[in-house]
Amino acid sequence: MNWKINEITSLYDISAHTLRYYEEINLVVPQRGSNNYRIYTDEHLQQLNIIRDLRKLDIPLEHIKDYLENRTVPKTLHLLKKQKLSIEQELRNLKEKQNRIIERIDTLTHSDQLIEGNCKIIPYPDRYVIVSNDMDTESENVDISLKELYKKYQNKLPYLDQCMFGSFMYFTPMNGYDAIQHQVFYYLDYHSSPDSMLIPKGSYATICYKGSYEKTQHYLAQLKDFIVENKYETAGEFFETYLIDFHETNVEDEYVTRIEVRIKDAK
């Protein structure tokens, strides 16, 4: 039995454009009648059935084309196993995205419970970050530096823009106070890149504040005083994490920043 293109579009609920594209890439090539109309046969319907079923499994057309031309039981098994691995990877990626969303929800949910200026010691596990090479970024250029870092790694770490971020802080004496330069970073879920850097597990002296980044100097000084008063010894650089910023709110007073530094022999 033969079918015309309009009958096929109705039967398979696909567009004439899609059928013409299949013909263009030599996936399903109909015969031509005496009037040059496209004629589809039972064999073409078998091909379209296979394509429909494999596309439901998100198998790419280029793989389907090779499969149609060389169809055997071993090849079918290989194709399905390959797609199974692909789906498993997609599930892992979705799980990572879900974990990041849960983390963001938790941060936003508990932000109103934050006690601003409360210094405390918090134990943290190993944390991994991907870090910019630029160690002297001015405060007003932190966002630009983060964009540059994301651009550098967006192909290797495509989910990077969904991760939390922050910056290491370096101090330069200037006119009676310490000017701050930044080295920005993105947190990673785990050691997922050979370029990642470890923020080691341990006890961290921390302080959080809400609002403008102009408060950084004030709360940094408060955290340093806390460390001195308790006779703690630092074991690394100070760094800050931008828990809530312009990505989540237009209201600057809702921004939340955490400053921390690892300490030795915390009691």
N, C-alpha and C positions, 0 to 999 in steps of 0.2 A: 504493500500500500504506500502511496505517496502523499506528502503533505506540503502545502505552501507555507511561506514564512508567517503569514498572519494566523494560520492555524496553529503553528508551533508556539508563537508568542502567547496565544490564549491557553494552550495546553500546559505550558510550563511556567506561565506567569513571568516571562522575561521579555525584555524589550527587543524590538527589531534591531536597535543599535547594538545590543549585546551579541546577538546572533551574527551580525555583520562583523563585529570585532573577532568573534571566534573564527570566522572564515578568514579574516585578515591575517591571523597568526597561525593559520593552518591547523586549528584545533578541531573544528567541525566544518568540513567543506561540502556544501550541498552540490548536487548535480544541477545542470541548467537545462530547462526545457527548450522547445523550439522557439518560444518567444523570449528566451533568455531569463525567464522567471526561475527563481531558486526552487529546487525540488528536494525535499527531505524524505529519506527512505527509512525502513525499519532499522537499518544499521546506524543511521544518524540518531534515531531516537534512543538506541542503546547507549551511544556515546553521551548524549545529553543526560540520560539517567545517571550514568557514572559521574559525569561532571557535577551534577546537582548534589549527589550524595557526598562526593569528596569535598566540595566547596562548603558543605555544612560542617565539615571537620576542619575548615580553614586551611586546607591544603592549597598551596599556590598553583596558579594555572600552568606555570612552566613545568612543575612536577607532574601535573595531570597530563599534560601533552606527551611527555616522555612515557608515562604509564600507559596511555591509550595506544601508543604505537608499539609497546613491548609488554603486553599484559600477560602475566603468568601468576600462578599461586605464590611462588617464592617472591616475586616482585611486589605482589599485593601485600604480603606479610612484611616485607622490608619497608614499604611505604607507610603502613599503619604503625609499625614500631617507631619509625622516625618521627611521625606526627605525635605519637604518645610522648616521646621525649620533649618535643617542642611544647606540648600542652603542660607537661610537668614543670618546665621552666617558667612558663607563663603563670602558673599557679604560685610558684615561689616568688615571682615578681609582684603578683597581686598581694601576697601575704606581706611582703616588705612594705608595699604602699599602705596596706591596712594598718600595719604597726606604726608607721609614721603618722597616719591620720589619728590613731588612738592617742599617740604621744601629744600631738597638737591639741586635741580635744581636752586631754588631761591638763595641759598647761593653761589653756584658756579658762577652763572650768575653775581652777584653783587660784587664778591670778588675784581674785578679789579677797582671798584669804591671806595674801602676802603681808607680812609685817615689815614695812619699809625700814631699812637701817638696822635690822636685827642681825647681828654677827653670830655665826654659829659654825661648828665643825660638822662637816658632812662626809661620810665615807663614800667613795665612788669606786666602781670597778674600772678596769682598763677601758679607755675610750680612744677611738681612732679618728683622726682628722686628716683632711687633705688641705695643705697649707700653701699660701702664696709665697713666692720667693722674695717679694718686696717686704722689707722689714721697717720701712720708714714712711708708711702711708699716713698722711694727715687725717685728723678726725673727719673733716668734711669730705674726704675722698674715699671713705671706707666702702660706701655702696658701689662706687665705680670699681674699686679693687675686687670686690666680691663678684661683680659681673665679669671682669676679666678672668678671674679664677674659674668661674663656671664655664665660660667659653672655652678655656683651655682643656677642660675635662668632660665637656658635655657628651662627646662621643663614647668615651671610655666608661663614664659614670652617668648615664642618661637621667637617673633619678635625682641627681645632685641638687637641683633647684627645689626639691621637696624636703631637703634636710635642714636642720637647724644650723645656725652659723654664729660665728663670733670672731674675736681677734685677740692675739697676744699683745700685751702692752709693754712698750719699752720707754724708759724715762730719760730725758735730757734736761739737766739744770738750765733754767732760763729766767733771769730777772726775779729771782727769789722763789720760784716754784718749778716743779718738774713738768716740762712739756711732754705730752704723750704722743708717741708714734705707734702705729698699729701694723700687725701682720695678720691678715684675715685668714679665716679657715672655714671649712664646712665640716660638720660632724658626719661620720660614716656609721652605718649600722654595725659594721664589723670590719675586720682587716681585709677589705675587698679590693684593695689596690696596692701594687708594689710601691707606689709613691706616697702611701699614707704614713702618717706620723703617730706615734703612741703618746697619749697623755696617760701616764701610769696610774694604776690603782693606788689608793691611799686616802689619807684624811686631808680634806681641803677646808681652809678657812674661807667662808663665803659671806657675802652681803648682797642683798637685792634692793633695788629702788625702782620707783615708778616715775615716768615722765621724761623730760628733756635730757639729752645726753650731756648737757652742760652741768648736770649734777655729778658726773663721773668723778671729778676731782674731789668733791666733798666726801662722797661715800668711799672712795679709795683711801683717803686720809683716815677715815673712821675705821676701816678694816685694818690698816697698818697700825693704828693705835691699839686696836684689839689684840693684834699679834704681839706687840711689844708688852702690853700690860700682862698678858698671859705667858710671857717668856717662851713663845713659840719661835721656831726657826724655819724660815721658808726653804723650800727645796725645788725651786723652779721659778718660772716667770708668772707674773699676774696675767690673768686673761679674763675677758668678759664674754658672756653669751647673751645674744639679743633674743630673749624669750618671746617677747611680743614687740613688734615694731610696725612700720607703715604697711607691711604686707597684710596685717590683720586688722588694722584700725587707722582711721584718719584723725583720731583724737590723740594728741601727743601725750596727754595726761594718763592714757591707758598703756603706754609703752612700759615694758618691764625688762630690766637689765640685771643680770647676775654677774658679780665680780668674785673671783676666787683665786686662790693660790694654794699649792700643795705645801703641807708643813711636815716637819720631822717630829717623830716621837710625840704625837698628840695624845693627851690624857683625857 
